[in-house]
Structures are given as C-alpha cells and as structure tokens.
Amino acid sequence: MMRRFIIPLLIFAVILLISCNASTQPPPPTQPPEQKQASKCGNRIVLGWNAFGTTEKYIEQNNMAPSLNVVSPSWFRLEAEQFLQSTVDPNYIRWAHQTGHQVWPLFGNRFDSELTHFVLSNTKKREKLIHRLRDILVHNDIDGINVDFENIDIKDKKIYVSFIRELQETLHPHGILVSVDVSRENPDPFWSGSFDRHELGKAADYIIMMGYDEDLGGGGKVSSVASLSWVEKGIQLLLRDVPARKVILAVPFYTRDWVTDLKTQKTESRDLTLIEVKKIIADKGLKKKWDPQAKQNVIEYTEENKKHQIWVEDEQSMQQRLGLVDQYKLRGTAIWFIGQESPEIWDVFRK
C-alpha cells in the first residue's frame, strides 16, 4: 500500500517486507459457477420445461407454478446448415430474472440420430456450434443450458461426451451451467445405451434423469408411465455413476389413457394432461383406486366396447416421487411439462 508520510528507512523496510509477504498469499478460491448459480436456487432446484406455446403463454403458465426457480423454454434446436436454430426471447429472460427465476433453455436434437452424428462427429462443426451457442447465451444473460439429445446412435456415445465436455469448458468461464437429460436406464441401445452416464456426470453440472416412459421402454405394455419402484431403481443405477448432488429427477405432469378394444383385444394409448384426467374423473363420476405396485391411483371405465385404463398423476403420486428426492438427497426435480396441471399439485412442492 502506498504511504503518504515520511518514516525512517528501517521502519519503512520492515513495513514493506510485511506488505510484500502479505501480498504473496494466494487469494481466496473463487466459487465454481455451479456453486454461485446454485445458491440462487436455495436448497432444491425445481425446474419446469415450457413446451408448445408462446412466450406470453409460458409466462402465464409459470406464474401459476409458485415453486419453480428454474425455467426451461424450448428455444434451441440442432440444425444441419447453421448447426443451431434459436428462438430466444429477451422479454422472457427479463420476466424470469425480475421474478427470481434462472433460465436454462432446452437444446434438442429433434430425436434425429443422423443429424446428431453429422454435426457432433466433426470437430470443426462441433466447435462452431458451441461457439455460436455461447455467444447467444452470453449476449442474452442466460444462466444455463439444458441439453436434451435423445435417440443418439450408440456409435456416437463417446462423441456426445466430448461435446458436453467442450460445451462445459466453453460456458463455465461465463458462469453458465450445463445440464444434460438422460433416460432411465433400459435395454434400448439408442434411447438408453448411448448415454455414458459416468462421463457425462463428470462433464456436466447436472444430470437430469427422465423418470418416465416406463411403459414405452417395456414395449408398450399397459402400465404406469412411471411406477415408483421403476423410478427408484433408476435412481439407484444412476447414483452408481453420478453423485446425488448433481442428480435432478424429472417427473411427469402427464399420463396415458390405455384403450383396449374388447372385440379385437388390440390396445392403443394416447397422452393425457393432468387437467384432462381430472375432467374425465369429474365428468364420468369415476373413483380412483390405489395401485400398491405403481404407488399411484388408477381409474378404469368401459365405453363403446372399449376399456380405458389410466394411471393418475396427482398429489399422492407426486408426493411419492418427491419422497425419493428427499430419500436419496438429490439436487432437485424437473417437470415435463408446465401448463396443463391442476393448481393443487403445487401444494406438494411447497411442502
């Protein structure tokens, strides 16, 4: 430190020596981006994906979800020519930051394995994609990115890890988080086997396990989209590769109506929102019955010679799912998707 008064030479030398020694002490370590950013989210992350709507609709939906602290609009898509298609809306970011939300937009690959290989297998294309994404995120003061690449060819397993690692190395200096979606482990080589969960867990800040679509993974059998035991086993498998502090459990705000033609015995399904299920129950005067295996309620009815079976997502089933987050000390939850749920389900998140 500069001195503006005269002191004896000897005292000056001593003070200078002390000052020099103090100045050579290393500065306190800087918090890594994940710690600085996570502190804004409190103890738990509650992320909500926005899909199938406009910015105005997204904001309206998010305002009805009081427990959200991270929002993820569907803004980025993999593209063949420019490698990245972007629909960022600064108005949404302004609303999010003013209301205390972080923004981690979803970046998808259109479930296109060939397009994914075309872009990620080439080092220069990968670099161009990452730099373009970085520039957009930094320019718009975006807090993170949620990478949702699915149906990846298993031959690109290592390439995908390289992409996530390079993305994290590029974004971290700007304090931008990287989260990666992975399926619950299942036998399918593309939808599950293409994720190197251990290496992705080291490269990314957070791994989001999509804890749903059990029925599809089982070949379309009539069942819950996510029975509790299936979800719990998926968490246990994932925790072998990824520490709990990095794991976010994605939960379904949807279900399926399994419709069996009683003449042909053929079964088809269609997705239902939570609001649609609630209306079916009310309109038809149905009573829910607890399924002790799936740990959720079920409704059944027959109409026009067709049997309907629906495993209901409601406060009871969601309480069971959030109980797993507590039990395994996970970082939080993610919700697919925001906007078609009944308000009562948010009481579970508040508790």
ABEGO torsion letter per residue (X at the ends): XBBABBBBAAAAAAAAAAAAAAAABBBBBBBBAAAAAAAAAEABBBBBBBBGBBAAAAAAAAAABAABABBBBBABBBBAAAGBBBABBAAAAAAAAAAGBBBBBBBBAGGBAAAAAAAAABAAAAAAAAAAAAAAAAAAGBABBBBBBBGBBAAAAAAAAAAAAAAAAAAAAAGBBBBBBBBBBBABAAAAAABBAAAAAAABABBBBBBBGAAAAAGGBBBBABBAAAAAAAAAAAAAABBAAABBBBBBABBBBBBBBAAAGBBBBBBBBAAAAAAAAAAAGBBBBBBAAAGBBBBBBBBGGBBBBBBBBBAAAAAAAAAAAAAAGBAEBBBOBBGABBAAAAAAAAX
